[in-house]
Amino acid sequence: MTPNETSGTPEEKAVFTGEEGGSERTTPRKDLGAAVVIGALAVAAMVFSLRLEVPTSIFTAPGLFPFLAGLSLLAMAIGLGASAIRDGGPTNFFAASRAAAQRYLAQRQSRRTLLLMAVLAGYVLLAGQISFDLRLPTPLFVFQFSSWEAISMPVLTGILWIFWRAPVWKCGLLGVIMVFFVADIFRYAFHILLPAAG
C-alpha cells in the first residue's frame, strides 16, 4: 500500500462539509430567506399558542411551551436576519428569490412535493370538518366505518397515484387495504379511538 492511499497528499486541503454532506456554503440571501420563513413560523406558533385555553394558571397552560419555543425561534430569526442584512442579503433579494422559485418549480419532483403538501393540507381540513361513525352489527362483530376512513381512502389513493404512477385501481385497492388495516389495528388491537370516531 502506497503512502498516498493511507493519507492525503500535502497539496490536498480540508474542505468544510456541512451536516447534509454537501460542500455548498450558505449566502446572505439564503440566510435572509431562512430568517423570513423561520420568523413567520415562530409568529404563527406564538399566535396559535395564545389562542389555547388557560385552565388554571399561566404556568400550566398548554400554550406556554409552544409560545416560548416560538419566541426563541423569533429571536434566532431576528439575529440571522440582521446578520444577513449586514452582509448584503437584501441585494437583489426578490429577483434572486423569484429565480430560485422558478428553478424549483421547473423540477417535476418539486411540483409533486408541492402537490402532496396541498393534498395533505386539504386532508387535515376535511378531517376536521367531517365527522361520522357508522356501526353495522353482524352475527360475528360490529362493523365500524368512520369519517377518518372515508377521507383517508381517496387521499391515500391520490398520494399513491402521484408518486407511484400505477393504475388508479391498484392505488385505490392498496389505499383501501392499508386504511382498513391501520384502522383495525388501532380500533381492535390497541382500543384507540380514531379521529372523528366515537
C-alpha positions in Angstrom: 0.0 0.0 0.0 1.5 3.3 -1.0 1.6 6.4 1.3 -0.9 8.2 -0.9 -3.5 5.5 -0.3 -3.4 6.0 3.5 -3.1 9.7 3.8 -3.8 12.8 1.7 -1.1 14.4 -0.3 0.4 17.7 1.1 -1.4 19.6 -1.7 -4.8 18.5 -0.6 -6.7 20.9 1.6 -9.5 20.2 4.1 -12.9 21.2 2.7 -15.8 22.1 5.0 -18.6 19.7 4.8 -22.0 20.6 6.3 -24.5 18.4 8.1 -26.0 17.3 4.9 -22.7 16.2 3.4 -22.5 19.0 0.8 -19.8 21.5 0.3 -22.1 24.3 -0.7 -21.9 27.3 1.6 -24.8 29.5 2.6 -25.1 33.1 1.3 -26.6 36.2 2.9 -29.6 36.0 0.6 -30.3 32.4 1.7 -29.8 33.4 5.3 -32.3 36.2 4.9 -34.8 33.9 3.2 -34.4 31.4 6.0 -34.9 34.2 8.6 -38.1 35.3 7.0 -39.6 31.7 6.9 -38.4 30.9 10.5 -39.8 34.2 11.7 -43.2 33.6 10.1 -43.4 30.2 11.6 -42.4 31.5 15.0 -45.0 34.2 15.0 -47.7 31.7 13.9 -46.7 29.4 16.7 -47.0 32.2 19.2 -50.3 33.4 17.9 -51.9 29.9 18.0 -50.4 29.2 21.4 -52.1 32.3 22.8 -55.4 31.1 21.5 -55.3 28.0 23.6 -57.4 27.9 26.7 -55.7 28.6 30.1 -57.4 26.2 32.5 -55.9 27.4 35.9 -52.6 29.2 35.8 -50.4 30.5 33.0 -47.6 28.2 34.3 -49.7 25.1 33.5 -51.2 26.5 30.3 -50.9 24.1 27.3 -49.7 27.0 25.1 -46.8 28.1 27.4 -44.1 25.8 25.9 -45.2 26.5 22.2 -45.1 30.2 23.0 -41.6 30.1 24.5 -40.4 27.9 21.6 -41.8 30.3 19.1 -40.3 33.3 21.0 -36.8 31.7 20.9 -37.2 30.9 17.2 -38.2 34.5 16.6 -35.2 35.8 18.4 -32.9 33.5 16.4 -34.6 34.6 13.2 -34.1 38.2 14.0 -30.4 37.6 14.7 -30.0 35.7 11.5 -31.9 38.3 9.5 -29.8 41.1 11.0 -26.6 39.3 10.1 -27.8 38.7 6.6 -28.8 42.3 6.1 -25.4 43.5 7.4 -23.7 41.2 4.9 -25.7 42.4 1.9 -28.6 39.9 1.9 -31.3 42.3 0.6 -29.3 43.0 -2.6 -31.4 41.6 -5.5 -33.3 39.5 -2.8 -36.6 39.4 -4.6 -35.1 38.8 -8.1 -33.0 36.0 -6.7 -35.9 34.5 -4.8 -38.1 34.6 -8.0 -35.3 32.9 -10.0 -34.9 30.3 -7.3 -38.6 29.6 -7.2 -38.7 29.2 -11.0 -35.8 26.7 -10.9 -37.6 24.8 -8.1 -40.9 24.7 -10.0 -39.1 23.6 -13.1 -38.3 20.2 -11.5 -41.0 17.6 -11.7 -40.3 16.2 -8.2 -40.6 19.6 -6.7 -44.1 20.1 -8.3 -45.1 16.7 -7.0 -43.9 17.7 -3.5 -46.0 20.9 -3.6 -49.0 18.9 -4.8 -48.5 16.4 -1.9 -48.4 19.3 0.6 -51.7 20.7 -0.9 -53.3 17.3 -0.7 -52.2 16.8 3.0 -53.5 20.3 3.9 -56.8 19.5 2.3 -56.9 16.2 4.2 -56.4 17.9 7.5 -59.1 20.4 6.8 -61.6 17.7 5.7 -60.8 15.5 8.7 -61.5 18.5 11.0 -64.8 19.4 9.3 -66.4 16.0 8.6 -67.3 13.6 11.5 -69.4 10.4 11.5 -69.1 6.9 12.8 -71.3 4.2 11.2 -71.8 0.9 13.0 -73.3 -2.2 11.3 -74.0 -5.1 13.6 -73.2 -8.5 12.2 -73.6 -12.0 13.7 -69.8 -12.1 14.4 -68.9 -8.5 15.2 -69.9 -4.8 14.8 -68.5 -3.4 11.6 -67.4 0.2 12.0 -66.7 2.8 9.3 -65.8 6.3 10.3 -65.2 9.6 8.6 -61.4 9.1 9.0 -61.6 6.0 6.8 -63.9 7.7 4.3 -61.5 10.6 3.9 -58.2 8.7 4.2 -59.0 6.2 1.4 -59.3 8.7 -1.5 -56.4 10.8 -0.1 -54.1 7.9 0.2 -55.2 6.7 -3.3 -54.3 10.1 -4.7 -50.9 10.2 -3.0 -50.0 6.7 -4.3 -51.1 7.7 -7.8 -49.0 10.9 -7.7 -45.8 9.1 -6.6 -46.3 5.5 -7.7 -47.9 6.2 -11.0 -49.6 2.8 -11.0 -53.1 2.3 -12.4 -55.8 4.1 -10.3 -57.5 0.8 -9.4 -54.2 -0.6 -8.0 -53.6 2.6 -6.0 -57.3 2.5 -4.8 -57.1 -1.1 -3.8 -53.9 -0.6 -1.8 -55.3 2.5 -0.2 -58.4 0.7 1.0 -56.5 -2.2 2.3 -53.9 0.0 4.2 -56.6 2.3 5.7 -58.7 -0.7 6.9 -55.6 -2.4 8.3 -54.4 0.7 10.2 -58.0 1.4 11.4 -58.5 -2.2 12.6 -55.1 -2.2 14.4 -55.9 1.0 16.3 -59.6 0.2 16.9 -59.4 -3.5 17.9 -55.8 -4.2 18.9 -54.9 -1.0 20.8 -58.6 0.1 21.6 -57.7 3.7 20.5 -60.5 5.8 19.0 -59.8 7.1 15.5 -60.1 10.8 14.8 -63.7 11.9 14.5 -64.9 8.5 15.6 -66.9 7.8 18.6 
